[in-house]
């Protein structure tokens, strides 16, 4: 399934898409729009253009994990994108993705006007790459949890062993 990543901005919104196999994320450009309703329409158009089966919108949490005013605005926009597009839309923590995008641009000697034009698309790509990794880990976790559940239900392991193994899996897979 193609997944589209969105890095919402006040003036510029970055777009990225994955391949069908959900292995790679590619920057696809920036939507320049101040009007929220027009932005939502343009994001939905891009999702249809790329045949996205899922839209991931970056959620700008504060460093302590709390939600500030911008996170609330992004949540509302994501909800509207989902309703308007008819495509499942999820929020995903985007802390430090813009910093990572700038670092990637630095490593590729991208500065000046070109940097400003691409940083939001690169940030959307970082959000999408992180989400793809999370999704892969979540599927693996669910599979391994199912095995542990079977072991517990057949008394092959104790409740304590189950809890210890489950907590170890969560920690290892960042779930």
C-alpha positions as CSV (number, residue, x, y, z in Angstrom):
1,X,0.0,0.0,0.0
2,X,1.2,3.5,-0.7
3,X,1.4,5.7,2.4
4,X,1.5,9.5,2.1
5,X,3.4,11.5,4.7
6,X,2.4,15.1,5.5
7,X,4.4,17.7,7.4
8,X,1.9,20.5,8.0
9,X,3.2,24.0,8.1
10,X,1.7,27.4,8.3
11,X,2.8,28.4,4.8
12,X,4.5,25.3,3.4
13,X,3.4,21.7,3.8
14,X,5.7,18.9,2.9
15,X,4.5,15.8,1.1
16,X,6.2,12.4,0.8
17,X,5.1,8.9,-0.4
18,X,6.1,5.4,0.2
19,X,6.5,2.6,-2.4
20,X,3.8,-0.1,-2.5
21,X,5.9,-2.4,-0.4
22,X,6.2,0.2,2.4
23,X,10.0,0.0,2.4
24,X,11.1,3.4,1.1
25,X,9.8,7.0,1.4
26,X,10.3,9.6,-1.2
27,X,9.9,13.4,-1.0
28,X,7.3,14.6,-3.5
29,X,7.3,18.4,-3.0
30,X,5.7,21.2,-1.0
31,X,2.3,22.7,-1.1
32,X,2.4,26.4,-0.5
33,X,-0.9,27.5,1.0
34,X,-2.0,29.7,3.9
35,X,-5.8,29.0,3.7
36,X,-6.6,25.8,5.7
37,X,-9.6,24.7,3.6
38,X,-7.6,25.1,0.4
39,X,-4.6,23.2,2.0
40,X,-6.9,20.3,3.0
41,X,-8.3,20.1,-0.6
42,X,-4.7,20.1,-2.0
43,X,-3.5,17.4,0.4
44,X,-6.5,15.3,-0.6
45,X,-5.8,15.8,-4.3
46,X,-2.2,14.7,-3.7
47,X,-3.4,11.6,-1.9
48,X,-5.7,10.7,-4.8
49,X,-2.9,11.4,-7.3
50,X,-0.5,9.1,-5.5
51,X,-3.2,6.5,-4.8
52,X,-2.5,6.6,-1.1
53,X,-4.2,4.0,1.1
54,X,-3.1,5.7,4.3
55,X,-2.1,9.3,5.2
56,X,0.3,10.0,8.0
57,X,0.2,13.5,9.4
58,X,3.1,14.7,11.6
59,X,2.0,15.6,15.2
60,X,4.3,18.3,16.6
61,X,4.4,17.3,20.2
62,X,6.4,19.3,22.7
63,X,9.7,17.8,23.8
64,X,8.1,16.6,27.0
65,X,5.4,14.8,25.1
66,X,2.6,17.2,25.8
67,X,0.4,18.7,23.1
68,X,0.7,22.4,22.4
69,X,-1.5,24.7,20.3
70,X,0.1,23.7,17.0
71,X,-0.4,20.0,17.8
72,X,-4.1,20.7,18.4
73,X,-4.4,22.6,15.0
74,X,-2.6,19.7,13.2
75,X,-5.0,17.2,14.8
76,X,-8.0,19.2,13.6
77,X,-6.5,19.4,10.1
78,X,-5.7,15.7,10.0
79,X,-9.3,14.9,11.0
80,X,-10.6,17.1,8.2
81,X,-8.2,15.5,5.7
82,X,-9.4,12.0,6.7
83,X,-13.1,13.0,6.3
84,X,-12.6,14.9,3.0
85,X,-10.4,12.3,1.4
86,X,-12.1,9.2,2.7
87,X,-8.6,7.8,3.4
88,X,-7.6,6.6,6.8
89,X,-5.5,9.3,8.3
90,X,-3.3,8.9,11.4
91,X,-1.2,11.3,13.5
92,X,2.4,10.4,14.2
93,X,4.9,12.1,16.5
94,X,7.2,14.3,14.5
95,X,9.5,15.6,17.2
96,X,12.9,16.6,15.9
97,X,12.0,15.7,12.2
98,X,12.7,19.2,11.0
99,X,16.1,19.2,12.7
100,X,16.9,15.9,11.1
101,X,15.7,17.2,7.7
102,X,18.1,20.2,8.1
103,X,20.9,17.8,9.0
104,X,20.3,15.7,5.9
105,X,20.3,18.9,3.8
106,X,23.6,19.9,5.4
107,X,25.1,16.6,4.6
108,X,24.1,17.1,0.9
109,X,25.3,20.7,0.8
110,X,21.8,22.0,0.2
111,X,21.7,25.7,1.3
112,X,19.9,28.9,0.5
113,X,16.8,29.1,-1.5
114,X,16.9,25.4,-2.5
115,X,17.1,24.5,1.1
116,X,14.0,26.5,2.1
117,X,12.1,25.0,-0.8
118,X,12.9,21.4,0.1
119,X,13.1,21.2,3.9
120,X,9.4,20.5,4.4
121,X,9.3,17.7,1.9
122,X,12.4,16.2,3.5
123,X,10.7,16.5,6.9
124,X,7.6,14.7,5.5
125,X,9.9,12.0,4.3
126,X,11.5,11.6,7.7
127,X,8.1,11.4,9.4
128,X,7.0,8.8,6.8
129,X,10.3,6.7,7.2
130,X,9.8,6.7,11.0
131,X,6.2,5.7,10.6
132,X,7.1,2.9,8.2
133,X,9.7,1.6,10.7
134,X,7.1,1.8,13.5
135,X,4.5,-0.1,11.4
136,X,7.0,-2.8,10.6
137,X,8.0,-3.2,14.2
138,X,4.3,-3.2,15.3
139,X,3.5,-6.1,12.9
140,X,6.5,-8.0,14.3
141,X,5.5,-7.2,17.8
142,X,1.9,-8.4,17.3
143,X,3.2,-11.6,15.8
144,X,5.5,-12.3,18.7
145,X,2.9,-11.3,21.2
146,X,0.5,-13.8,19.7
147,X,3.1,-16.5,20.2
148,X,3.5,-15.4,23.9
149,X,-0.2,-15.4,24.3
150,X,-0.4,-19.0,23.0
151,X,2.5,-20.1,25.4
152,X,0.6,-18.5,28.3
153,X,-2.7,-20.0,27.4
154,X,-1.1,-23.5,27.2
155,X,0.8,-23.0,30.5
156,X,4.1,-23.3,28.6
157,X,5.2,-20.1,30.5
158,X,4.1,-18.4,33.7
159,X,2.4,-15.1,33.9
160,X,5.6,-13.5,35.2
161,X,7.6,-14.9,32.3
162,X,4.9,-13.6,29.9
163,X,5.1,-10.1,31.4
164,X,8.9,-10.0,31.4
165,X,9.0,-11.2,27.8
166,X,6.3,-8.8,26.7
167,X,8.0,-5.8,28.4
168,X,11.3,-6.8,26.7
169,X,9.7,-6.9,23.3
170,X,8.1,-3.5,23.8
171,X,11.4,-2.0,24.9
172,X,13.4,-3.7,22.0
173,X,10.9,-2.6,19.4
174,X,10.1,0.9,20.7
175,X,6.4,0.1,21.0
